[in-house]
């Protein structure tokens, strides 16, 4: 059986790969699995600004109502708003219709449980099993046992007010630029920063259903970088389509990615005595510069596999409060159960205001080491060759020794393609480029 669910829900091109039939099935099976035994369960449904959102929402809601559950329609709001509002509204589950940073033709359906967490694999597999077994055993109520849907008009404001409550300072005197990716943060982010007294300058906040992520947002922050400088802003923030991630831009127009944001926030929380066990959770792909800065600041680093769900798992297990990825997917577990772009932006702006230092000064806590990533095409059955072939193992050891502790080799087999990714970090870009390509050629010569 092919798994319907990827690392972040069910995703595909809307109306071909992700059809109304699939959305209906997911609504029906999801409502049943997530609320079994609950009297008249309540499920929140939200979407980003994609044109296909209306179509998929209609099908999804029909599926939810068909098993006698109630659908609360939140309209266009960020993904993290759904995770938070599940708890605030005491709902049984939540569903977000979004394909995050993907182009407009894609869409996705992502579930959250009654605590606002993304579903465990077993629950996703159970939803798929029910769909593939043609909904066997799923009730089909009639009459007044059917579900109803209604629109919750206060959802956006409820989320904005919660996001604002995560900081204890206003932004009067700060000039802040926002790039909303023509996505789900287009209203929420602007409202939040204006409420806090910032002078807000905004680009890409005019969604028309087709322009989400189009040469804008966290995947294309170049316009924001120029805009911050030309408008003489103190700092800027770029969100992705569903606003669960955020990157910053300093006053000089430099991009401040997730590793820098995590480092600044970790230091700030540690100094306030709020960083549990002085520990930060990141993935193996975070830059070695982060490790060096953390060591200097007395912050422990725990590394997980790539993917925000693994970061979150590690955080929940031991109660750590801060974790995330270079992509700007940052989790403040004291505030929300998933990456939250708006909360991240507010935290960074709050540190900028409290410390009264420029963002470039704050970001200088960490020096990013040069990085190179080269893919080697290898058959699936040879993906472990870098662990098994003695000459390759020896070559990796020699590279690491020659980097004198200020660099590393990281090799990751792809989970979806027949290739291994060879990543090197070190102090000299030219040197690591050559080392990486030599290593890839050695691997390929053994295939």
Protein Blocks (a to p, Z undefined) as FASTA:
>chain_A
ZZfbdfeojaddehilmcfklmmmmmmmmmmmmmgoiahiaddddddfbfklmmmmmmmm
mmmmmnopacddebjadfklmmmmmmmnopabdcdddehjacfkbccdddddfkopacdf
klmmmmmmmmmnooghiacdehjlbccddddfklmmmmmmmmmmmpccdfehiacdddeh
lpaklmmmmmmmmmnopacddehiacghjagoiagajklmmlmmmmmmmnopabdcdddf
kopaccdddfkopacdfklmmmmmmmmmmmnopaghhiacddfkbcfklmmmmmmnopac
ddddedjklmmmmmmmnopabdcdfkopacdfklmccdcfklmmmmmmmmmmmnopafkl
mmmmpccdddddddddddfklmmmmmmmmklmmmmmmmmmmnnopacddddddfkbccdd
dddddfblklmmmmmmmmmmmmmmmZZ
